[in-house]
């Protein structure tokens, strides 16, 4: 199985399955002498872990990371950083009913056809549990990116949209509620909506907005490795992501060029930021901001029809512990993947001139 490594210089390879003994990874290319805040790393894992509130899956995992290499006396040594997160609360029997059938809109069918064999317990390698390893790597990347601030938040659940630009919000309020929406009034409405969806045995999607401030000018490699292209790849690699837009995004098509152009100030900054902090594939020093769309979780507890390995139509029902809406737990994952891209491109930038 290829495709388990992300990055060029700052690289992370992940391993493990949802119901295996552990998940984990190896970070290669991380510079030496970064003094690590282990509490900050664990805090990001806690923001992603299951069982943290009534609106997420009730699987109970401590998600405590254990480091095996690449760190000495609290600092990175420049050698590969190996780590693992042990699984402790698997309930594999919840998936016995899908051993010989395929859940709609899951990876079950394509995994079986591609590999001729699959780990049906919780989706195996296709499970979003793999993203915990990304969060560890991203938390270390954040600590390398001194001065860069990365903040993601939930801006939409179903058709409930904040309807505000991030500059109109107090992003410090993001972690004050279970939905991770920086508007307390809208957050309360979103939470009640998610609870009603869960009660119906159904799921709902949403949008996460991410903002990166104080990104230096010059990150990004034209032509094929533009910064926004790499951010898009990073976000689209996250489970359940169906869309990515940065800056003005799809709304920009409604504007004329004279309206959309970001006019310069004398210091090189721009009066507007429809470009989303990236021009010509290179960061321009303005805030980088983008939206990531997540589909409804595919596992619904309602009954549904599907097919088995023989192609027969069967009736079945979703079982086990699942998120009614994935976006609250995906906020730290979006931040982590953003940090990995920016860390990687920061190191790449050090190779281009004296």
PyMOL commands that set and color helices and strands:
alter all, ss='L'
color gray80, all
select helices_A, chain A and resi 38-48+92-98+108-115+121-126+128-144+166-168+171-176+184-199+227-236+249-254+257-260+327-349
alter helices_A, ss='H'
color red, helices_A
select strands_A, chain A and resi 5-6+11-16+22-28+65-67+71-72+75-76+81-86+101-102+149-157+160-161+206-213+241-246+278-279+282-283+288-294+303-308+313-317
alter strands_A, ss='S'
color yellow, strands_A
deselect
rebuild
show_as cartoon
